[in-house]
Amino acid sequence: MQFWLYDHGNNLRHTLEAEGDPINIGRDDGCDIVLKSAFVAPRHARILRKGNRMVVEALSQAGTRVANREVQKGAPMLVDFGDEIQIGQFTIAIVGRNGEAVDTRTADEDRLQARLMELEQNVHAELLERMNLRVTGNIRKDDDAFLNQVLFHLDEVLSSRVNALEPDMIRLACMHHLHRLVTAEVVRQCQGKVQTEYKSGDDRLLNAAFETQITELVTSLVDMMPLLFDPSSVSEDLAVAEDSFEELFEKEYPTLDREVTRYVVQRTVAKDIQDIMLGLGPLQDLLEMPSVSEIMVVG
């Protein structure tokens, strides 16, 4: 059986294969699908066949969801190809049986995502060398002049590197960023709080005209989704948004100016690096997500 495994902790997606019936999922190395996280039980869940159908069975109380529905222990839930199984920080989707054709976009997206991460690492390394930050040992967050210097060099490094990116890398980065904004907007509207501006990172690196275009696109994407926008329907609306986002994105992406798409990539990478240097790294996005009410750091 072939699966997509998406790790929300590092925004990486992999394709993997697992055989057997059942297919065990958990933290233990002996599981068929191993998820290394403190939030995953040693034997967390399993996928097994019931006649011609497949079901997911929860083996622990740590939490297993199928298409945003909780799987109760002792009550297996039907799962179909493409359905998302959510365990801890991971999302698993069954994409095909061995020997069947699998969407070739998966391998391409994995390659492009790896290159985007490499870009971010290279930009970070060049900034460290330019500013001699390895010697200073820390960022003086209360020194505005020093921060302006950091942001100046960050913008300069990114400008040269983003202009050399291939179109597919830019498209993937835009898709991930807009998906995050759309998800946040769906949650806000369900809670009765509409966000009219979407800013990330330091205001000194933002372009007001481009920000307006991004806001209009996010609003347009959300408006085209058949959502309920009720506080009791957040999970259902998020599932609908997830299902419809990619198709809507493919239709709307060509309407974005070339300069705007490069700006999205540049500001996204800039925000990631600023979060590392000036914020709380990977926790920063979680703090800014309206659907997250609590963060627990283990170990």
Backbone as CSV, one residue per row, in Angstrom:
resi,resn,N_x,N_y,N_z,CA_x,CA_y,CA_z,C_x,C_y,C_z
1,MET,0.843,-1.186,0.000,0.000,0.000,0.000,0.887,1.247,0.000
2,GLN,0.498,2.231,-0.770,1.277,3.468,-0.870,0.566,4.596,-0.130
3,PHE,1.371,5.410,0.575,0.834,6.472,1.415,1.586,7.778,1.155
4,TRP,0.888,8.883,1.425,1.545,10.170,1.600,1.637,10.411,3.103
5,LEU,2.801,10.815,3.551,3.007,11.169,4.956,3.445,12.621,5.020
6,TYR,2.628,13.438,5.661,2.919,14.879,5.764,3.207,15.218,7.218
7,ASP,4.377,15.790,7.449,4.800,16.193,8.786,4.608,17.704,8.912
8,HIS,3.605,18.130,9.688,3.323,19.558,9.842,4.406,20.264,10.639
9,GLY,5.259,19.501,11.316,6.333,20.117,12.089,7.404,20.741,11.231
10,ASN,7.640,20.154,10.045,8.674,20.711,9.159,8.165,20.959,7.748
11,ASN,6.836,20.831,7.541,6.216,21.078,6.235,6.786,20.195,5.132
12,LEU,7.115,18.956,5.464,7.628,18.016,4.469,6.624,16.903,4.239
13,ARG,6.522,16.484,2.962,5.657,15.364,2.626,6.481,14.287,1.931
14,HIS,6.268,13.045,2.319,6.995,11.914,1.757,6.012,10.890,1.223
15,THR,6.486,10.085,0.279,5.735,8.933,-0.181,6.384,7.692,0.399
16,LEU,5.571,6.818,0.969,6.124,5.599,1.556,5.220,4.421,1.233
17,GLU,5.750,3.211,1.423,5.006,1.983,1.183,4.981,1.150,2.459
18,ALA,3.859,0.491,2.689,3.718,-0.389,3.852,2.858,-1.582,3.449
19,GLU,3.312,-2.753,3.846,2.597,-3.991,3.518,1.958,-4.572,4.766
20,GLY,1.088,-5.557,4.540,0.520,-6.293,5.662,-0.917,-5.949,5.933
21,ASP,-1.540,-6.767,6.735,-2.892,-6.551,7.192,-2.985,-7.120,8.604
22,PRO,-3.008,-6.299,9.636,-3.139,-4.842,9.556,-1.814,-4.124,9.315
23,ILE,-1.908,-2.818,9.014,-0.748,-1.935,8.931,-0.718,-1.121,10.220
24,ASN,0.299,-1.358,11.032,0.389,-0.709,12.343,1.097,0.639,12.249
25,ILE,0.571,1.591,12.978,1.100,2.959,12.984,1.439,3.332,14.421
26,GLY,2.648,3.857,14.630,3.015,4.268,15.977,4.444,4.730,16.082
27,ARG,4.879,4.974,17.305,6.225,5.501,17.550,7.283,4.396,17.552
28,ASP,6.875,3.160,17.856,7.835,2.054,17.919,8.435,1.749,16.557
29,ASP,9.721,1.405,16.543,10.399,1.076,15.285,9.798,-0.156,14.607
30,GLY,9.121,-1.007,15.362,8.531,-2.196,14.783,7.239,-1.964,14.036
31,CYS,6.694,-0.751,14.081,5.456,-0.448,13.371,5.710,-0.354,11.866
32,ASP,4.676,-0.576,11.083,4.794,-0.482,9.624,4.980,0.970,9.176
33,ILE,4.313,1.889,9.848,4.496,3.323,9.613,4.954,3.927,10.937
34,VAL,6.187,4.400,10.967,6.789,4.895,12.205,6.690,6.421,12.233
35,LEU,6.082,6.955,13.294,5.933,8.390,13.481,6.676,8.781,14.756
36,LYS,7.840,9.393,14.590,8.669,9.741,15.735,8.215,11.066,16.342
37,SER,7.390,10.959,17.366,6.903,12.154,18.062,6.447,11.757,19.453
38,ALA,6.644,12.652,20.398,6.188,12.397,21.764,4.669,12.359,21.849
39,PHE,3.983,12.899,20.831,2.524,12.929,20.830,1.923,11.684,20.189
40,VAL,2.766,10.755,19.755,2.309,9.514,19.129,2.603,8.361,20.076
41,ALA,1.614,7.496,20.309,1.790,6.350,21.197,2.671,5.297,20.527
42,PRO,3.311,4.430,21.319,4.143,3.370,20.718,3.389,2.552,19.673
43,ARG,2.165,2.170,19.972,1.264,1.543,18.996,-0.011,2.370,19.019
44,HIS,-0.119,3.279,18.068,-1.128,4.338,18.123,-2.432,3.936,17.434
45,ALA,-2.311,3.378,16.220,-3.493,3.029,15.428,-3.093,1.974,14.404
46,ARG,-4.102,1.458,13.691,-3.791,0.512,12.626,-4.845,0.591,11.536
47,ILE,-4.425,0.225,10.330,-5.318,0.154,9.173,-5.496,-1.319,8.836
48,LEU,-6.737,-1.760,8.721,-6.972,-3.158,8.390,-8.146,-3.280,7.434
49,ARG,-8.221,-4.429,6.776,-9.271,-4.675,5.793,-10.484,-5.310,6.450
50,LYS,-11.652,-4.867,6.013,-12.918,-5.488,6.370,-13.643,-5.797,5.057
51,GLY,-13.404,-7.016,4.544,-13.929,-7.352,3.226,-13.214,-6.554,2.163
52,ASN,-13.966,-5.789,1.370,-13.379,-4.954,0.326,-13.106,-3.528,0.801
53,ARG,-13.365,-3.256,2.066,-13.176,-1.913,2.588,-11.995,-1.883,3.547
54,MET,-11.541,-0.688,3.872,-10.475,-0.496,4.851,-11.008,0.341,6.011
55,VAL,-10.516,0.048,7.194,-10.932,0.809,8.369,-9.697,1.218,9.159
56,VAL,-9.850,2.286,9.923,-8.813,2.734,10.853,-9.307,2.442,12.260
57,GLU,-8.452,1.829,13.050,-8.789,1.474,14.425,-7.822,2.177,15.368
58,ALA,-8.341,2.900,16.336,-7.504,3.574,17.335,-7.059,2.563,18.389
59,LEU,-5.755,2.557,18.679,-5.205,1.634,19.670,-4.815,2.352,20.956
60,SER,-4.912,3.670,20.970,-4.546,4.444,22.155,-5.556,5.562,22.350
61,GLN,-5.449,6.230,23.483,-6.329,7.357,23.787,-5.710,8.690,23.356
62,ALA,-4.556,8.627,22.660,-3.820,9.856,22.338,-4.463,10.661,21.217
63,GLY,-5.414,10.082,20.485,-6.123,10.844,19.463,-5.792,10.418,18.049
64,THR,-6.805,9.934,17.337,-6.693,9.579,15.925,-7.931,10.108,15.224
65,ARG,-7.734,10.793,14.091,-8.862,11.367,13.359,-8.813,10.929,11.908
66,VAL,-9.980,10.729,11.314,-10.114,10.448,9.889,-11.006,11.531,9.299
67,ALA,-10.448,12.298,8.351,-11.197,13.399,7.732,-11.827,14.296,8.804
68,ASN,-11.023,14.642,9.822,-11.422,15.541,10.902,-12.504,14.965,11.815
69,ARG,-12.718,13.643,11.783,-13.644,12.993,12.704,-12.860,12.091,13.651
70,GLU,-13.157,12.208,14.929,-12.423,11.452,15.931,-12.753,9.963,15.833
71,VAL,-11.699,9.129,15.846,-11.880,7.679,15.867,-11.871,7.228,17.329
72,GLN,-12.989,6.693,17.781,-13.086,6.253,19.163,-12.459,4.865,19.314
73,LYS,-11.778,4.650,20.416,-11.181,3.345,20.669,-12.280,2.284,20.736
74,GLY,-12.111,1.203,19.971,-13.104,0.146,19.916,-14.188,0.372,18.892
75,ALA,-14.104,1.482,18.135,-15.107,1.784,17.101,-14.395,2.143,15.803
76,PRO,-13.931,1.137,15.026,-13.201,1.395,13.781,-14.005,2.270,12.817
77,MET,-13.294,3.094,12.050,-13.937,4.007,11.110,-13.477,3.701,9.692
78,LEU,-14.428,3.677,8.750,-14.095,3.422,7.346,-13.168,4.509,6.818
79,VAL,-12.237,4.095,5.982,-11.320,5.042,5.358,-11.188,4.692,3.887
80,ASP,-11.123,5.686,3.030,-11.024,5.464,1.588,-9.758,6.116,1.072
81,PHE,-9.413,5.819,-0.191,-8.243,6.436,-0.797,-8.387,7.952,-0.772
82,GLY,-7.337,8.615,-0.323,-7.342,10.069,-0.276,-7.795,10.650,1.049
83,ASP,-8.515,9.855,1.879,-8.923,10.358,3.195,-7.690,10.613,4.063
84,GLU,-7.733,11.679,4.827,-6.615,12.034,5.683,-6.773,11.419,7.070
85,ILE,-5.727,10.736,7.514,-5.660,10.189,8.864,-4.719,11.096,9.655
86,GLN,-5.233,11.694,10.717,-4.463,12.690,11.472,-4.053,12.110,12.823
87,ILE,-2.745,12.053,13.030,-2.178,11.541,14.272,-1.077,12.497,14.715
88,GLY,-1.256,13.132,15.859,-0.256,14.083,16.320,-0.016,15.163,15.277
89,GLN,1.250,15.386,14.944,1.605,16.415,13.966,1.614,15.881,12.537
90,PHE,1.160,14.632,12.348,1.260,13.977,11.056,-0.109,13.801,10.397
91,THR,-0.086,13.870,9.062,-1.251,13.520,8.258,-0.843,12.404,7.306
92,ILE,-1.640,11.333,7.266,-1.373,10.183,6.408,-2.545,10.030,5.450
93,ALA,-2.253,9.796,4.173,-3.310,9.546,3.185,-2.939,8.326,2.359
94,ILE,-3.916,7.440,2.148,-3.707,6.277,1.289,-3.892,6.723,-0.152
95,VAL,-2.880,6.525,-0.985,-2.954,7.015,-2.359,-3.015,5.903,-3.391
96,GLY,-2.773,4.648,-3.027,-2.889,3.581,-4.011,-2.297,2.281,-3.517
97,ARG,-2.668,1.215,-4.191,-2.056,-0.081,-3.915,-0.764,-0.195,-4.701
98,ASN,0.159,-1.004,-4.230,1.426,-1.206,-4.930,1.171,-1.692,-6.344
99,GLY,1.877,-1.109,-7.272,1.703,-1.484,-8.671,0.747,-0.579,-9.414
100,GLU,-0.075,0.207,-8.651,-0.991,1.129,-9.292,-0.274,2.444,-9.570
101,ALA,-0.812,3.164,-10.526,-0.235,4.473,-10.850,-0.520,5.443,-9.725
102,VAL,0.478,6.176,-9.342,0.339,7.194,-8.297,0.641,8.550,-8.912
103,ASP,-0.056,9.565,-8.452,0.133,10.912,-8.968,1.615,11.282,-8.947
104,THR,2.168,11.566,-10.114,3.598,11.883,-10.205,3.927,13.227,-9.569
105,ARG,2.896,14.016,-9.260,3.150,15.315,-8.639,3.761,15.156,-7.253
106,THR,3.508,14.013,-6.621,4.009,13.809,-5.267,5.529,13.896,-5.224
107,ALA,6.189,13.113,-6.082,7.649,13.129,-6.110,8.164,14.507,-6.498
108,ASP,7.488,15.156,-7.456,7.919,16.487,-7.872,7.797,17.491,-6.734
109,GLU,6.685,17.421,-5.992,6.489,18.357,-4.892,7.495,18.102,-3.766
110,ASP,7.807,16.831,-3.524,8.830,16.518,-2.522,10.170,17.139,-2.911
111,ARG,10.510,17.019,-4.201,11.779,17.571,-4.691,11.786,19.093,-4.562
112,LEU,10.679,19.727,-4.961,10.602,21.184,-4.907,10.610,21.686,-3.459
113,GLN,9.914,20.955,-2.572,9.892,21.357,-1.171,11.284,21.271,-0.558
114,ALA,12.014,20.224,-0.930,13.383,20.077,-0.431,14.256,21.238,-0.909
115,ARG,14.051,21.659,-2.150,14.838,22.777,-2.690,14.469,24.094,-2.006
116,LEU,13.200,24.266,-1.665,12.792,25.473,-0.943,13.432,25.524,0.442
117,MET,13.495,24.374,1.093,14.157,24.326,2.401,15.649,24.600,2.268
118,GLU,16.223,24.095,1.199,17.642,24.365,0.950,17.867,25.853,0.716
119,LEU,16.942,26.496,-0.024,17.034,27.941,-0.242,17.024,28.676,1.095
120,GLU,16.097,28.302,1.965,15.991,28.964,3.262,17.270,28.789,4.080
121,GLN,17.822,27.585,4.059,19.059,27.322,4.802,20.219,28.141,4.245
122,ASN,20.290,28.246,2.920,21.375,29.008,2.296,21.262,30.508,2.589
123,VAL,20.021,31.015,2.560,19.811,32.431,2.880,20.205,32.700,4.330
124,HIS,19.804,31.803,5.219,20.131,31.959,6.630,21.644,31.954,6.833
125,ALA,22.326,31.022,6.164,23.781,30.920,6.306,24.477,32.176,5.785
126,GLU,24.018,32.687,4.637,24.646,33.897,4.080,24.414,35.098,4.988
127,LEU,23.216,35.182,5.579,22.931,36.290,6.491,23.818,36.216,7.725
128,LEU,24.015,35.011,8.249,24.889,34.846,9.413,26.301,35.330,9.116
129,GLU,26.801,35.011,7.917,28.158,35.403,7.554,28.249,36.908,7.311
130,ARG,27.254,37.475,6.642,27.277,38.911,6.359,27.290,39.738,7.651
131,MET,26.451,39.310,8.601,26.301,40.081,9.826,27.266,39.633,10.921
132,ASN,28.075,38.607,10.632,28.999,38.067,11.613,28.256,37.639,12.887
133,LEU,27.034,37.090,12.675,26.192,36.746,13.815,26.708,35.537,14.584
134,ARG,27.537,34.729,13.947,28.100,33.593,14.661,29.024,34.072,15.790
135,VAL,29.580,35.283,15.601,30.486,35.827,16.612,29.702,36.532,17.708
136,THR,28.660,37.291,17.318,27.898,38.045,18.317,27.122,37.121,19.233
137,GLY,26.690,35.982,18.709,26.035,34.987,19.552,24.571,35.216,19.803
138,ASN,24.074,36.425,19.596,22.636,36.665,19.787,22.218,37.916,19.031
139,ILE,20.898,38.057,18.876,20.345,39.230,18.208,19.913,40.231,19.281
140,ARG,20.343,41.469,19.118,19.932,42.507,20.064,18.554,43.016,19.634
141,LYS,17.507,42.356,20.138,16.157,42.639,19.676,15.670,44.031,20.050
142,ASP,16.309,44.660,21.013,15.898,45.995,21.424,16.679,47.091,20.703
143,ASP,17.585,46.723,19.823,18.406,47.676,19.084,17.814,47.840,17.691
144,ASP,17.032,48.898,17.490,16.315,49.075,16.222,17.267,49.262,15.051
145,ALA,18.354,49.957,15.258,19.312,50.169,14.174,19.924,48.841,13.732
146,PHE,20.220,47.993,14.700,20.789,46.684,14.372,19.772,45.821,13.625
147,LEU,18.503,45.876,14.051,17.460,45.113,13.369,17.262,45.611,11.939
148,ASN,17.324,46.922,11.750,17.208,47.470,10.398,18.324,46.946,9.500
149,GLN,19.511,46.811,10.055,20.635,46.291,9.298,20.410,44.826,8.929
150,VAL,19.892,44.043,9.888,19.587,42.634,9.615,18.551,42.524,8.501
151,LEU,17.476,43.320,8.596,16.407,43.258,7.605,16.887,43.721,6.235
152,PHE,17.761,44.718,6.213,18.315,45.187,4.933,19.075,44.075,4.229
153,HIS,19.950,43.415,4.957,20.742,42.335,4.347,19.861,41.140,3.983
154,LEU,18.874,40.842,4.810,17.962,39.739,4.508,17.213,40.012,3.213
155,ASP,16.707,41.225,3.059,15.982,41.586,1.836,16.894,41.517,0.621
156,GLU,18.129,41.966,0.770,19.080,41.970,-0.344,19.445,40.539,-0.770
157,VAL,19.690,39.675,0.203,20.037,38.283,-0.096,18.868,37.579,-0.778
158,LEU,17.667,37.779,-0.250,16.495,37.115,-0.806,16.185,37.590,-2.216
159,SER,16.319,38.888,-2.461,15.984,39.436,-3.778,16.774,38.751,-4.885
160,SER,18.055,38.550,-4.662,18.882,37.932,-5.692,18.565,36.457,-5.861
161,ARG,18.269,35.768,-4.770,18.036,34.327,-4.846,16.642,33.991,-5.379
162,VAL,15.622,34.744,-4.979,14.259,34.452,-5.428,14.111,34.680,-6.918
163,ASN,14.785,35.669,-7.441,14.700,35.941,-8.878,15.228,34.789,-9.724
164,ALA,16.045,33.927,-9.125,16.616,32.802,-9.871,15.804,31.513,-9.721
165,LEU,14.707,31.544,-8.965,13.922,30.338,-8.722,13.128,29.923,-9.955
166,GLU,12.947,28.627,-10.113,12.132,28.129,-11.214,10.656,28.333,-10.882
167,PRO,9.805,28.493,-11.901,8.381,28.793,-11.676,7.661,27.777,-10.791
168,ASP,7.988,26.490,-10.927,7.297,25.467,-10.130,7.577,25.626,-8.639
169,MET,8.784,26.057,-8.291,9.103,26.279,-6.875,8.307,27.457,-6.334
170,ILE,8.174,28.493,-7.143,7.413,29.673,-6.731,5.943,29.309,-6.562
171,ARG,5.406,28.530,-7.496,4.005,28.118,-7.415,3.746,27.312,-6.143
172,LEU,4.635,26.371,-5.819,4.452,25.539,-4.631,4.499,26.379,-3.361
173,ALA,5.436,27.298,-3.286,5.541,28.162,-2.111,4.292,29.027,-1.953
174,CYS,3.773,29.541,-3.067,2.550,30.347,-3.022,1.365,29.509,-2.578
175,MET,1.283,28.271,-3.063,0.177,27.390,-2.695,0.183,27.122,-1.196
176,HIS,1.358,26.798,-0.632,1.448,26.516,0.801,1.085,27.753,1.621
177,HIS,1.572,28.915,1.193,1.323,30.129,1.962,-0.154,30.518,1.913
178,LEU,-0.759,30.466,0.737,-2.165,30.823,0.611,-3.060,29.812,1.326
179,HIS,-2.648,28.557,1.328,-3.411,27.542,2.060,-3.453,27.890,3.548
180,ARG,-2.331,28.329,4.081,-2.277,28.711,5.489,-3.173,29.918,5.768
181,LEU,-3.154,30.907,4.877,-3.981,32.096,5.065,-5.463,31.765,4.962
182,VAL,-5.825,30.926,3.987,-7.224,30.546,3.801,-7.724,29.782,5.024
183,THR,-6.915,28.849,5.530,-7.307,28.089,6.717,-7.545,29.018,7.899
184,ALA,-6.651,29.969,8.101,-6.799,30.922,9.204,-8.068,31.761,9.029
185,GLU,-8.363,32.150,7.801,-9.545,32.981,7.546,-10.837,32.198,7.781
186,VAL,-10.853,30.923,7.409,-12.037,30.091,7.653,-12.317,30.022,9.151
187,VAL,-11.273,29.794,9.956,-11.449,29.722,11.407,-11.926,31.061,11.949
188,ARG,-11.338,32.147,11.476,-11.720,33.475,11.978,-13.181,33.776,11.660
189,GLN,-13.619,33.446,10.437,-15.002,33.742,10.069,-15.977,32.874,10.856
190,CYS,-15.592,31.630,11.121,-16.441,30.771,11.956,-16.577,31.354,13.360
191,GLN,-15.544,32.046,13.810,-15.563,32.660,15.144,-16.109,34.085,15.118
192,GLY,-16.507,34.536,13.920,-17.048,35.882,13.794,-16.011,36.971,13.772
193,LYS,-14.756,36.608,13.476,-13.670,37.588,13.429,-13.065,37.558,12.031
194,VAL,-13.337,38.574,11.236,-12.847,38.618,9.863,-11.538,39.380,9.812
195,GLN,-10.527,38.748,9.241,-9.211,39.382,9.092,-9.159,40.040,7.721
196,THR,-8.873,41.327,7.679,-8.862,42.031,6.397,-7.454,42.238,5.856
197,GLU,-6.450,42.012,6.678,-5.071,42.119,6.224,-4.307,40.905,6.722
198,TYR,-3.422,40.400,5.878,-2.654,39.214,6.231,-1.177,39.582,6.181
199,LYS,-0.602,39.800,7.348,0.788,40.224,7.409,1.615,39.160,8.091
200,SER,2.817,38.973,7.584,3.732,38.038,8.231,5.110,38.659,8.223
201,GLY,5.783,38.585,9.372,7.120,39.150,9.432,7.081,40.628,9.772
202,ASP,8.197,41.285,9.584,8.351,42.685,9.944,7.696,43.575,8.889
203,ASP,6.953,44.603,9.335,6.270,45.513,8.415,7.231,46.204,7.458
204,ARG,8.490,46.320,7.846,9.450,47.038,7.007,9.783,46.281,5.729
205,LEU,9.422,45.007,5.654,9.682,44.232,4.442,8.414,43.985,3.630
206,LEU,7.293,44.628,4.009,6.029,44.390,3.327,5.776,45.434,2.247
207,ASN,5.039,45.005,1.215,4.654,45.869,0.108,3.138,46.025,0.155
208,ALA,2.662,47.240,0.394,1.230,47.466,0.619,0.383,47.041,-0.581
209,ALA,0.839,47.353,-1.788,0.056,47.009,-2.983,-0.053,45.499,-3.154
210,PHE,1.048,44.804,-2.946,1.028,43.342,-3.059,0.191,42.717,-1.940
211,GLU,0.264,43.305,-0.735,-0.537,42.789,0.375,-2.025,42.877,0.053
212,THR,-2.424,43.953,-0.625,-3.832,44.124,-1.007,-4.267,43.032,-1.973
213,GLN,-3.423,42.714,-2.951,-3.751,41.657,-3.913,-3.872,40.303,-3.213
214,ILE,-2.998,40.041,-2.268,-3.048,38.766,-1.543,-4.328,38.691,-0.714
215,THR,-4.678,39.787,-0.028,-5.898,39.820,0.766,-7.119,39.559,-0.099
216,GLU,-7.163,40.194,-1.273,-8.304,40.010,-2.177,-8.394,38.565,-2.668
217,LEU,-7.258,37.940,-2.932,-7.270,36.562,-3.394,-7.744,35.625,-2.289
218,VAL,-7.256,35.816,-1.064,-7.689,34.981,0.060,-9.199,35.112,0.256
219,THR,-9.700,36.332,0.231,-11.140,36.564,0.384,-11.930,35.874,-0.713
220,SER,-11.424,35.983,-1.953,-12.094,35.351,-3.093,-12.137,33.839,-2.947
221,LEU,-11.033,33.230,-2.536,-10.981,31.780,-2.374,-11.975,31.309,-1.309
222,VAL,-12.019,32.012,-0.190,-12.934,31.628,0.884,-14.387,31.808,0.447
223,ASP,-14.674,32.888,-0.275,-16.048,33.151,-0.724,-16.556,32.073,-1.681
224,MET,-15.663,31.441,-2.425,-16.074,30.419,-3.393,-16.289,29.048,-2.754
225,MET,-15.987,28.918,-1.469,-16.144,27.634,-0.779,-17.520,27.542,-0.129
226,PRO,-18.193,26.407,-0.229,-19.531,26.246,0.373,-19.437,26.001,1.880
227,LEU,-19.200,27.067,2.623,-18.954,26.954,4.067,-20.161,27.444,4.872
228,LEU,-20.263,26.978,6.102,-21.374,27.350,6.982,-21.051,28.570,7.837
229,PHE,-19.783,28.748,8.174,-19.333,29.871,9.001,-20.105,29.948,10.325
230,ASP,-20.149,28.844,11.018,-20.821,28.776,12.314,-19.815,28.267,13.337
231,PRO,-19.833,28.804,14.566,-18.864,28.338,15.567,-18.886,26.833,15.803
232,SER,-20.038,26.205,15.579,-20.145,24.762,15.794,-19.709,23.946,14.580
233,SER,-19.375,24.628,13.472,-19.049,23.911,12.232,-17.599,24.094,11.813
234,VAL,-16.725,24.499,12.748,-15.334,24.790,12.373,-14.670,23.571,11.726
235,SER,-14.791,22.399,12.348,-14.151,21.197,11.808,-14.686,20.854,10.426
236,GLU,-16.024,20.951,10.268,-16.626,20.641,8.969,-16.179,21.637,7.910
237,ASP,-16.154,22.917,8.262,-15.736,23.936,7.294,-14.266,23.767,6.905
238,LEU,-13.429,23.416,7.868,-12.020,23.194,7.553,-11.851,21.996,6.618
239,ALA,-12.655,20.952,6.803,-12.590,19.790,5.912,-13.014,20.171,4.497
240,VAL,-14.079,20.983,4.380,-14.538,21.448,3.063,-13.471,22.326,2.405
241,ALA,-12.878,23.222,3.205,-11.837,24.104,2.677,-10.643,23.296,2.170
242,GLU,-10.269,22.252,2.921,-9.148,21.398,2.535,-9.440,20.701,1.215
243,ASP,-10.663,20.207,1.062,-11.028,19.472,-0.149,-11.087,20.369,-1.385
244,SER,-11.510,21.612,-1.199,-11.739,22.481,-2.360,-10.590,23.427,-2.660
245,PHE,-9.624,23.544,-1.738,-8.587,24.568,-1.911,-7.770,24.382,-3.180
246,GLU,-7.242,23.175,-3.405,-6.295,22.993,-4.504,-6.925,23.318,-5.861
247,GLU,-8.170,22.869,-6.063,-8.837,23.144,-7.341,-9.039,24.637,-7.543
248,LEU,-9.459,25.337,-6.486,-9.655,26.777,-6.586,-8.331,27.499,-6.791
249,PHE,-7.288,27.040,-6.098,-5.967,27.658,-6.243,-5.485,27.547,-7.695
250,GLU,-5.659,26.373,-8.302,-5.206,26.174,-9.683,-5.905,27.134,-10.638
251,LYS,-7.159,27.463,-10.346,-7.904,28.387,-11.210,-7.474,29.839,-11.007
252,GLU,-7.185,30.180,-9.760,-6.911,31.573,-9.432,-5.442,31.958,-9.522
253,TYR,-4.539,31.003,-9.381,-3.110,31.322,-9.368,-2.649,32.065,-10.620
254,PRO,-3.122,31.672,-11.827,-2.666,32.404,-13.028,-3.033,33.880,-13.035
255,THR,-3.978,34.308,-12.194,-4.370,35.722,-12.170,-3.384,36.581,-11.375
256,LEU,-2.486,35.942,-10.613,-1.509,36.700,-9.833,-0.375,37.195,-10.723
257,ASP,0.022,38.443,-10.513,1.161,38.993,-11.245,2.437,38.250,-10.881
258,ARG,3.368,38.204,-11.827,4.657,37.536,-11.604,5.379,38.144,-10.412
259,GLU,5.310,39.475,-10.290,5.995,40.133,-9.190,5.381,39.757,-7.838
260,VAL,4.057,39.571,-7.820,3.385,39.215,-6.573,3.796,37.813,-6.120
261,THR,3.880,36.877,-7.059,4.249,35.504,-6.687,5.660,35.459,-6.114
262,ARG,6.581,36.226,-6.686,7.935,36.263,-6.149,7.974,36.971,-4.795
263,TYR,7.126,37.951,-4.637,7.027,38.640,-3.351,6.534,37.684,-2.265
264,VAL,5.555,36.836,-2.610,5.038,35.877,-1.625,6.149,34.952,-1.155
265,VAL,6.949,34.447,-2.096,8.054,33.560,-1.735,9.056,34.306,-0.858
266,GLN,9.388,35.518,-1.253,10.402,36.272,-0.528,9.952,36.585,0.898
267,ARG,8.723,36.994,1.064,8.274,37.355,2.407,8.054,36.107,3.256
268,THR,7.686,34.974,2.624,7.501,33.736,3.377,8.828,33.241,3.944
269,VAL,9.851,33.228,3.101,11.178,32.811,3.567,11.706,33.795,4.601
270,ALA,11.474,35.087,4.359,11.929,36.105,5.309,11.280,35.898,6.674
271,LYS,9.975,35.581,6.682,9.289,35.366,7.952,9.858,34.150,8.686
272,ASP,10.110,33.064,7.953,10.664,31.867,8.586,12.001,32.179,9.260
273,ILE,12.835,32.952,8.555,14.155,33.275,9.100,14.036,34.243,10.277
274,GLN,13.123,35.218,10.170,12.911,36.136,11.297,12.371,35.394,12.514
275,ASP,11.502,34.412,12.277,10.983,33.626,13.400,12.112,32.900,14.127
276,ILE,13.083,32.410,13.356,14.213,31.704,13.942,15.117,32.670,14.716
277,MET,15.373,33.828,14.108,16.350,34.748,14.695,15.756,35.669,15.760
278,LEU,14.467,36.046,15.561,13.881,37.055,16.433,12.680,36.554,17.220
279,GLY,12.149,35.394,16.844,10.946,34.890,17.508,11.182,33.555,18.178
280,LEU,10.194,32.680,18.059,10.256,31.379,18.716,10.348,30.243,17.703
281,GLY,10.947,30.531,16.553,11.182,29.484,15.563,9.891,28.836,15.092
282,PRO,9.822,27.503,15.048,8.627,26.819,14.538,7.391,27.005,15.402
283,LEU,7.577,27.459,16.661,6.415,27.723,17.508,5.693,29.011,17.118
284,GLN,6.383,29.900,16.390,5.807,31.209,16.096,4.520,31.093,15.289
285,ASP,4.518,30.226,14.253,3.317,30.040,13.443,2.163,29.496,14.274
286,LEU,2.468,28.577,15.194,1.420,28.008,16.037,0.791,29.080,16.925
287,LEU,1.626,29.992,17.425,1.113,31.071,18.259,0.178,31.987,17.486
288,GLU,0.398,32.085,16.178,-0.396,32.998,15.356,-1.612,32.332,14.729
289,MET,-1.771,30.999,14.889,-2.891,30.285,14.285,-4.120,30.406,15.181
290,PRO,-5.251,30.899,14.625,-6.443,31.089,15.462,-7.061,29.788,15.944
291,SER,-6.739,28.665,15.282,-7.324,27.381,15.677,-6.536,26.699,16.794
292,VAL,-5.384,27.271,17.162,-4.550,26.678,18.220,-4.798,27.412,19.530
293,SER,-5.246,26.673,20.534,-5.557,27.289,21.831,-4.528,26.923,22.900
294,GLU,-3.699,25.909,22.630,-2.732,25.492,23.634,-1.539,24.819,22.937
295,ILE,-0.346,25.086,23.435,0.873,24.462,22.914,1.587,23.800,24.086
296,MET,1.898,22.515,23.927,2.634,21.793,24.966,3.960,21.330,24.400
297,VAL,5.045,21.750,25.016,6.384,21.364,24.579,6.887,20.290,25.516
298,VAL,7.213,19.128,24.952,7.642,17.986,25.750,9.141,17.806,25.609
299,GLY,9.840,17.627,26.723,11.262,17.351,26.687,12.096,18.546,26.301
